[in-house]
Amino acid sequence: MNADKFFGCEMIMPETVFYIKGKAQILFKLDKNFCLKAIQNTANKNELSNENVYKMLSVAVRDRKQDRNGLFTQVYLKQMQLDAINRLKQGGA
């Protein structure tokens, strides 16, 4: 698989790492434009060492926490609003 961007669909996907025999082989993540990006180990580069995977995921978490008006926050708030409306319709609090 190539480490290119995949255009054509809107998606929300958390960073996902696939392991084979205990070693990270490929990491999928969304870039700032919400395009799916794949980072893969190659014979020449070991970009997905455990240390690098930990750093990448830590940066993603930090960025999401700082992005108060970003897509993930908007989806979360929309879901909370829908849940509240559904509870009101059902007569619960």
N, C-alpha and C positions, 0 to 999 in steps of 0.2 A: 504494500500500500504506500502510496505517495503521501508526503506530509503537506499536501495542498489543502486549500480551503474548499469546502463544499457549499456552493450557492444554490438557492432555489427553494428553500423551505425555511419557515420560521420555527424555531424550537427553543425550548428551555431545557438544558441538560447540564447537570452538575459535572464537574471534572470527574472523569472516570478512568481508572487505570486497570489494564488487563495484565494479569500475571500468568506466566507459564513456568512451572517447576520452581515457584518461589521467586522468580525474577520478573521485574516489570518489563513488559515488551512494548506496550503502546499506551499512550495517554491521549484521551480525547478531551478537548476543552473548547469553550466558546471564546472568541476574541472580542475586542471592544465593539465590533460591528455585528456581534452575534452570529458569526460564521463558525461552523464546526472546523476545528483544526486538530490534526493528528500529529503527535510527536512520537517518533519511533526510534528504537535502538537500531543501529546499523553495525556492520562489522568494524567500521572505522571509528565510530563515535558511540560512547555509552552515556547518552544524555539522560537516561532514566535510571541512574543509580538510586538507591534508596534515599540517599542524602538529597539529590536533586528533586526527586518526587516530593519529598517532605517540604522542601523550599517552595516548589511550585504551588502545592496545595495551601501552604501557609500564606503565600502572597495572594492567592485567590480569595481566601477567607477574609484577609485584611481588606482587600479591595471591596468586597461585597459589603462589609460592615461600614465602610466609609461612604458607599454609594447609597445614600438615603432615598434618593428619588429614582433609582435605577429600575430596570425591568423586573428584577427579582422581588424588590420591595413592592412594586406596583401589583404584581401578580399575587403576592402574599396578602396585601391589603384588600384586594378585590375578593379573594377567597374568604377572608374574614367577614367582609360585608355580606357576601352571599350566605354564609353560614348564619349570620345574625338575622338576615331576612327570613331564612328558612325556619329558624327557631321561633320568630315572631308569628309566622304563618301557622305554625303548629301549636301556638298558644303557650309555648315555654318561654323562659326568660333567658 
